[in-house]
Amino acid sequence: MDGDPADASISQASKKPNSLRWVTTTTPIKHLSMPPPQLPPPISRHVAVIGAGAAGLVSARELRREGHDVVVFERDSQVGGTWMYNPQVEPDPLSLDPNRRIIHSSLYSSLRTNLPREVMGFKDYPFIAKNDKKRDQRRFPGHREVVLYLQDFAGEFRIEEMVRFDTEVVHVGPVEDNIGKWIVRSKRKISDDDREVSCGFDVDEEIYDAVVICNGHYTEPRIASIPGISSWPGKQMHSHNYRTPEGFQDQVAILIGSSASSDDISREIARVAKEVHVTSRSVVDETYREQPGYDNMWLHSMIESVHDDGSVVFRNGRVVVADIILHCTGYKYHFPFLDTNAIVTVDENRVGPLYKQVFPPVLAPWLSFVGLPWKVVPFPLFELQTKWIAGVLSGHIALPSPEEMMEDVKAFYETLEASNIPKHYTHNLGGCQFEYDNWLASQCGCPGIEEWRRQMYDAASKSRRLRPEIYRDEWDDDDLVLEAYRDFTKYTWKS
């Protein structure tokens, strides 16, 4: 499933043309003996951060480091965001009912990272194994270890003192006739301290100078559009609501999608299911092959149609009568609280217009987005995006004019169109993620992505493709691991 938590780290580099344009300019220094120019004193802004997952936590840290006054809104009772596991699932297995009780976690019980911890961590707070038997010391740890790492990060930098827990943002919008001011309306759960149950909500409305949106994009599922699907008699669900394989015992299952979560889930349910058929748009129409290591799992081309007798017809001509279809088809960007008078829209899963994936030109720098790109190493990218945002808000980093930013956005979109890249791939950085990271670093005046991190990412990506069953537990990049740990000695942490 493109763009799900299991996919949030590693993936094969996009086969589509490099679609991004990162233009940098340099001015030669002619008088090396001259003292460097003095930066103006930073301007402190009152900033709201929406979400206390990885993106929200590092946003809060970078904003406060730059001297801003920060409030983080988090609807859960602890930090962690999408990495918080919840065994409960939504009552609507496809998550289509707008009135459903929403479960914000999309993690399955067995999920492990598909990036090694050395690559995954923030640049200046390494994700090293703790000397604690209660912690997951594997190089590709489970989801709980990622949450504990984020909690360690929050504790190390005293971020929780900025967070309002159990507080959901219900409206963000510009103050009328006051450019650069934003209304943030939120509701906070009120609990009975004796019974520890919710007794209602306390609603607040406040004014902020700027809003940084870090609410993630793994809650609103996308469903495959297939002829006949509405009358198909079998069970359907989205991987958002998958936790464990028991419900697939002796079933004939079809999984739509071929990304990291689909790879994991298909192998897990193949241990209990009668048959598993994986369908992918990335293979040619004639594709039909048994998956290595399994006698009950096959890879197909996409589904042609489904029928009311339970049959599923693939483009390769095969017909399977199935019990269940599992949609591993990714998620929609969703900002139900945001009202910009249609300045920022979500069109075919493109959030835009955004300058360099972050700033809406007309509303910059007062509104920004962190963490929209996918097919990336997420945590270092979040870190660099938020350094940029913090510096722009303080006045230490200059943005182009709104007109120049909009021209850049238009040129970017034209590049995508000329390369036949669809709108819903706008935020897929694919093979150019490190170029993007290094562009951000150049704006901030800080080091870019380490070469060992880039090489380790490539090595892990190759290993995952070649050895999907064992890549998390067997590897051959120990030289890069040693280089990473030499680099980590620049930082201090609690072990």
Beta strands, then each sheet from edge to edge (+ up, - down):
strand 1: 46-50
strand 2: 69-73
strand 3: 163-164
strand 4: 167-174
strand 5: 182-192
strand 6: 197-208
strand 7: 210-213
strand 8: 220-221
strand 9: 235-238
strand 10: 252-256
strand 11: 275-279
strand 12: 288-290
strand 13: 297-300
strand 14: 303-306
strand 15: 311-314
strand 16: 319-321
strand 17: 324-327
strand 18: 331-332
strand 19: 345-347
strand 20: 350-352
strand 21: 367-369
sheet 1: 3+ 2+ 1+ 7+ 21+
sheet 2: 4+ 5- 6+
sheet 3: 8+ 18-
sheet 4: 9+ 17+ 10+ 11+ 13+ 12-
sheet 5: 14+ 15- 16+
sheet 6: 19+ 20-
end
